[in-house]
Amino acid sequence: MSEKSWFKRLAALGLVVALAGVVTVSLTMFVGGFTETVPVTVVSPRAGLVMDPQAKVKMRGVEVGRVASITENGEEAVLHLDMNPDKLEMIPANSTVNIRSTTVFGAKYINFVPPAEPDSEALEAGATVPADSVTVEFNTLFQHLSDVLVMLEPEKLNATLGAISEALRGRGEQIGELLSNTNSYLKEINPSLPALQEDFSKAADVTNLYADTAPDLLQVVSNATGIGNTIVDEQDNLDALLLNAIGLADTANVVLSNPDLPTAINVLRPTLDLLNLYSPALYCTIVGLGNAVPKANLVMGTYQQSIQLNTGFTYGVDPYTYPDSLPKVNATGGPNCAGLPERTPEDPNAPFIVTDNANVPYVPNTKFKVNGPKIFQILFGELEPQGHR
């Protein structure tokens, strides 16, 4: 083989190697092999049917990275992203992620969504961002439709649609009139929708109130049932009570219609006025006596077979003389309870009322005096000494 032939072969081999190198470099550049990237992780409930490595990562329609790989952690899909460092600095840290597709059958891509109020800090390398939503594929829709058709049983669905078709056959004009009337009704109802919505809102509050008070309402109903049963059981006694009430009403009618009743009331008026004036004293006297009953029980032998007494001799009072000993009823001043009903032995001396110009209350006699009239009466019987009556 000549030298020229070897040179042509080497040139051809070099050309093939050069073309292979160009293709390799082009493919490497296409997949970002020479571009420095930083990792970011996206966690999603699912990645979608058409999500492959090298899928695009975008924000506002601008490519900011690529999907490096897709794994799973048991229940969620984990998408490892290779982000361009210069683009990562423009993504706010509180951005959200959703997985979209250009068409129903198109491939998926990762889309970063900037928030309404972006954070001042940028998304950091190595961050993990949850995906908010994943676009539903046509395959998923078809699967859901197939599941629905299986549950509906097509033969029954066909029979139902046939029955509906027969029911609507020949009634197009009536259906059109119904739709027209419905449209008119809706036009009249639309202005009232805000009020209706407010009514629904208030109805919810009322329903919640009824729900909170339901135990009490049920208890009232239960009590009403018990009362009804009691009335049924005691209906004979209730009839007797009503008859007695009728008889009492008749008797009261006779009494109240008596013409002498106003006269009797007028006669009783002064006495009732006096009782009304002294009612505080009557009250405190009765209550005071009630409070004294336990102490009286101790003295009068209620709790033992004996009576406790404190006895002694005292000088007699001055004899009755006329007209000095006549009673005097000139005192006034209204009711006076003298410390009742809460009076105790530890209280100071009981208050008293000074009447008829007297300057001291009653004081028992402490001196021996000769009662001449009494001695004369004992000696001479019915004869009376002069000057005494």
Secondary structure by P-SEA (a helix, b strand, c coil): ccaaaaaaaaaaaaaaaaaaaaaaaaaaaaacccbbbbbbbbbccccccccccccccccccccccccccccccccbbbbbbbccaaaaaaccccbbbbbbbccccbbbbbbbbbcccccccccccbbbbbbcbbbbcaaaaaaaaaaaaaaacaaaaaaaaaaaaaaaccaaaaaaaaaaaaaaaaaaaccaaaaaaaaaaaaaaaaaaaaaaaaaaaaaaaaaaaaaaaaaaaaaaaaaaaaaaaaaaaaaaaaaaccaaaaaaaaaaaaaaaaaaaaaaaaaaaaaaaaaaaaaaaaacccccbbbbbbbbbbbcccccccccccccccccccccccccccccccccbbbbbccccccccccccbbbbbaaaaaaaacccccccccc
